[in-house]
Amino acid sequence: MFPEARAASISERRDRKVVWPWVNLAEQEISLPPGIVKNRKPLIVPLSDELTAMLKKKFRGHCTVFETKNFRREWIKACVKCGLGEKTGKAWYQYKGLVPHDFRRSAVRNLVNAGVDTATAMKITGQRTLHIFMRYNIISTGQLHEAMEKVTSKKKAAK
């Protein structure tokens, strides 16, 4: 499972289906065919320099790209170990903390904060409606303060 996949609306169940022929390391992108993405439309997922470098080291030919056999269990163990979650019971699935779906919110927030226009961000995240996109666009308290400061400074400049 990779952050770009979560941003592109690919579940960890679908991650297992991503194969090397879809990966273009030279162009730093993965071409996902219809059926892999939640909205059933083909999608190009741009890859970060960091992920491209990792994939270059991992290249294996025609097999699947991501190994996610026990993804949920491994995710929980990793999050607990680095303090991003906690076990709430003895069973492996009893857990509270960061979940893979949080990558979707982070991806939208990071795209918006980087100044990417809404239409492009929606294309990258695979969201078809503005309503759903805005649901993932979490506004921080800091952003609210910045907005009020902009309004206040414009009023002062106009006087």
N, C-alpha and C positions, 0 to 999 in steps of 0.2 A: 504494500500500500504506500502510495507516495502523495505528498501534499498537493501536487498538481492534479492528480487523479481526483482527489476529494473536491478540489475546486471545480473540476469539470463534470461533476455530478456522477462520478463512477463509484459504485459501492465496493467494499472490500470483496464481496462475492464476485463482482465483475472484474476486479483487478486480476484475478486468476486467469482470465481469458486473454489478457493483453499479451500478444506474441511479438517476437523480434521483427518479423517483416513489416510491422506497422511503425516501427521506430526508425526515424531518420536522424541519426546523430549529427550528420553534417549540417542539417538544417535546424537542429535542436528542437525537434517536434515529434509527437506521436500522432498518427492519423487513425482515429477511431471510427470504425464503420458503424452503420446503423445497427441498433440492437445492443450495443455495448453501453452507450450513453442512455441515461434515463429517459430523455425525450425522443429517443429512437431516430435521431438525425445524426449524420456523420459530423465529426468534430475534429479539428486540429488543436492539439494541446501543446502550446509552446513550453519548452523545458528551460529551467534555470541552468546557468553555467555549472553550478555545483552538482545538480542531478545528472547533467550530461556527462560530466567527468566520472561520476560514479557508475553510470551505465556503460561507459566505454570500458571500464575495468571488468564489468560483469558480462559483457557480450557473449552469448552462447549459440547463436544461429537461429534455429526455428522453434525452439521451445518457448515456454511462457517466460515473461520478463520478471514478474514478481512472485516470490514464494510466500504464500499467505495461508498455509495449511491450518495453523492454529493461531491465526492473526489475533483474534479477540483475547485469548489467554495471554499471548505475548505482549499485547498492548497494555493490558492491565498490569502485568508484572513490571513492565518498563515505567509506566506512569507512577506506580506505587514507589518504585526504587528511586525515582528522581523527584518525588514530592509533588507530583501533579494529580495525585489521586490517593485514595485510601481504601483498604479492604473494609467491608462492613459486615462480614460474616466469614464462615469457614469455607463455603463453596467458592469455586474459582470465579464465578460470575457475580458474586456479591461485592460490589464495588461502587464507589462514588468518586467522580472526578472528571478529568478531561476525557472526551470521547472522540472517536475519529470524525464524527460529523462536525465537530468544532472547527475542522479545517475549512469547511465551507464558509463559515462566518469570518474566519481569519482571512480567507482569500478575498472575499468581497471587501472587507475593511481595508486590507492592504492595497487592493486595486484602486479603491476610491481615494485613500490617503496619498497614493502615488500620483494622483491626478488623471488616472485613466478615465475616459468618458464612459458614461453609463452603458451605452449601446455596446461598446467593445468589451467592457467588463461582463455584461450579460452574455455575450457570445462565448467568452472564455469560461464562465461558470456554467454555461448550459441552461441558464434560466430564461424562459420564454416570456414571462410577464414582469412588468415593473413592480407589481404588487409583491411577488415572491422575492424579487431582488431586494426590495426595500426591507423585507422581513429579515434578511440576512445582513443588511447594512446597519450594524449596531453603532449607534452614535455614543461616543464617550463623553463624560462630564467635561473633560478638557476641550473637546470640540465645541461644546455649548458655550463655554467661557470664551473661546476664541471668536465665536460668532458674535457674541455680545460686545466684545472688545472692538471688533471691526465696525459694528454699528455705532458704538460710542465715539470711536476716533473719527468716523465720517461726519458725525454731527458736530464735533468740535472743530473740524477742518472747515465746515460750511459756515461757521459763525464768524 
